[in-house]
Amino acid sequence: MEFSAGQILTWLIALVAVVVSVVSLLRTTKVQEQQLRLQKKQEELTDLQLEALRRQTELSASAHLQAAPLEKADVRVDLKKVGAGDYKFFITNWGTVPAQHVTFDLDLPEGAPSPLVTGNYAEKIPIPELAPGSRVPLWAALSMGMGTSFPARWTWLNPDGSTDTRRSLLAI
C-alpha cells in the first residue's frame, strides 16, 4: 500500500492538530486548577477574617458586659461567583453587635426577572438574628439578558432599637 504525498501531508497536518489540541487542553486544565485553588484560598481568607471578627466581638462583649450597647450592627451584602457559573449574595454582619430582623430585597424594575432563587430566599429572609461575623448566603440564578448588576436594599434592627437601611448596586 503506497501513500501519495498529499495523503502523507494530510496525515501530518492532522497529527499536528491533535498535538496542538492536547497541549492546549493540558494548559487549560492547569489554569482552571489554579483558579479553583485561588478561589478556595480567598474563601479561607474570608472565613479567617470573619473568625477574627467573632473573637474580637466576644472579647469586646466580655469587656463591656455592664455597659449598655451603644454600637450598631454593620450589615453588608456582596454578590460573588462561587464556582463555575454559580453566584451567591452574601449578607454579612461586620459590626460588633448582632443585627435582628435582617431583610434583603432587590429594587428591580417592574416585570424584570429576579436572580433570587425563590425557595432559598423564602427560607432564609428575614434573618431573625445575624451575629457579628456571621454571614448568610443566598443563591443567585443569573441568566442571559438579566445583567450583572442589581440595585439592592437591606434593613436591620440594632440592639438599641434603631433601624438601619442601606442601598447599593451589587455587581459581579
N, C-alpha and C positions, 0 to 999 in steps of 0.2 A: 504494500500500500504506500503510495507516494503522495506527498503533500505539496501543493503548489506554494509559491512564495506568498501569494495573497492569503492562503489559509494559515500559514505559519504566522504571518503578520497579524491576522485577526486573533489568533490564539494568544500571541504575545500581548496585544493590547488588552484582551480580556483578563489575562493574568495580572498585568499591571493594575488594572482597575480593581480587581479583587484585593490585591495587596494594599492599595491606597484606601480602600473601604475598611479593611481590617485595622489598619493603623489609625484611621480616623475614629473608628468605633472604640478602640482601646483608649485613645486620648480623651474622648468624650466621657467615657466611663470614669476615668481618673478625675476629671474636672467635677463631675457630679458627686463623686465620693468626697472630694474636698469641700464642696458646697454643703453637703449634709453634715460633715464634721464641724464646719464653721457655724452652721445653724444650731447644732447641739451645744456648742461652746457658748453661743450667745444666750441660749435658753438657760444654761447653767449659770452664767453670769447674772442674768436677771433673777434667778432663784436665790443666788447668794446675796444680791442686793436686798431682796425682799426679806430674807432671813436676818440680815444685819439690821434692817429697819425694825423687824419684830423684836429683836433683842434690845435695841435701843429704846423702843417703846416700853418694853417690860421694865427696863432699868429706870426709865423716866417715870413710869407709873408708880413703881415701888418707892421712889424718892419723893414723890409728891402725893402720897396717899391722903394726907389731911387737907391738901389744898383743893379748892373747887376747880374742876376742869374748865379753864378759860380758852383752851386751844380748840381749834376746829379741824375737822377732817379735811383731807386734800384728795378728792376723788378725781382720777384722770382716766381717760379712755384712749386706747390706741387700736389701730387696725393693722394686723401683722399677717404676713404669709407664714404658715406653719407646716408647709410641706409642698409637694408638687401640685400646685393648683389649689391648695386649701388655704382658707383665710379665717381669722377669728378676730372679733372685737375683744379686747381685754380691758375689763373695768378693774382698776387698782386703787387702793387707798394708800397714798403715800404719806398721809398725815400720821400723827402720834395718838390720835383718839379714834374710836370706832365711828363709822357712819351708819346711820339707820335709815331704813326705808329708801334704799337707793333705786332710782328709776332711770331708765335709759330709753330714748326714742330717737328715731331719725326723722328729720324735718324734710321729707321728700315732697315734691310737687304732687298734687292730686292725680291719681292714676298711674304714678310711676311705680315700677316694681321695687320691692324691698329686698335687700340682700339678707335680712334676718331670717333664720330658719325658725318658722313659726312654733313648732313644738319645743325646741330648745329654749327659745325666748320666753314662751309662756311658763315654762318650768322654772326659770331662774329669775325672772323680773316680776315684781320688785324684789330686791335683795333685802331680807329683813335686817341683817347686820353685816357690815363689811369691816372686819377687824383691821387694825393698822398692819400694813404689809401684805394683806391678803388681796387676791385677785380672782375674778370670776370671768371665765372665757365664754363667749357666745359665738356660735358658728355663723359664718358669713358665706352665703352661696352667691358668688359673683358669676354673672353670665354676660355673654356678648351684648353690647349695646347698653349695659347698665351703668357703665362708667367705673371709675376707680376712686372717686371721692364722694363723700356723703356728709351733708350738714347734720350735726347731731346735737342733742340736748340731754343733759342728765342732771338730776337733783338728788339731794340727800338731806337728812336731818342730823344736825350736830348734837353732841351731848348737852349743850346749853339750851337746846330747844329751837335754835335758829335754823333756817333752811337756806341752803346754798344751791344755786343753779349755775351751770356752765354750758356754754355753747362753743362748738368748734367744728371745723371742717376736717373730717377724718379722711385720710388718703393713704393709699398703699405706698 
